[in-house]
Amino acid sequence: MCLRLPESQAAELAAVARTDEVKISEGVREAIDGHIAARRSDPDFQKRRRRRLEDEHAILERLVGR
């Protein structure tokens, strides 16, 4: 996976990582973990996720002729 950031955001991320004495990739992974955890506990997101799964399931059922 490749992640492209604006220069200013990349510079800030690097500064935070240096200050925390961690690799940039570790800081990014922690941020992603936090983002996913927030989504898991967000009822609106969960509602949208269920609706998306139902829609995808219906499409796949049509594809196999059920």
C-alpha positions, -999 to 999 in steps of 0.1 A, spaced: 0 0 0 12 35 -8 0 66 10 4 100 -5 2 130 18 4 167 12 39 180 21 27 199 51 8 169 65 38 146 59 61 170 77 38 172 107 34 134 108 72 130 107 76 156 135 50 138 156 67 104 150 102 118 159 87 134 191 70 101 201 102 83 191 84 59 168 86 51 131 62 70 109 46 37 98 38 28 135 21 62 140 1 57 108 -10 22 120 -20 35 154 -41 63 137 -57 37 114 -65 15 144 -81 44 161 -102 53 131 -114 17 127 -122 15 164 -142 47 162 -162 34 132 -169 1 151 -186 21 179 -205 45 156 -241 34 153 -247 55 121 -217 38 105 -229 4 115 -263 11 100 -247 21 67 -224 -9 68 -254 -33 73 -272 -16 45 -242 -19 22 -238 -56 30 -275 -62 23 -272 -44 -11 -240 -63 -20 -256 -96 -10 -286 -89 -32 -263 -81 -62 -243 -113 -56 -275 -134 -54 -286 -120 -88 -253 -128 -103 -256 -165 -93 -292 -166 -105 -310 -170 -72 
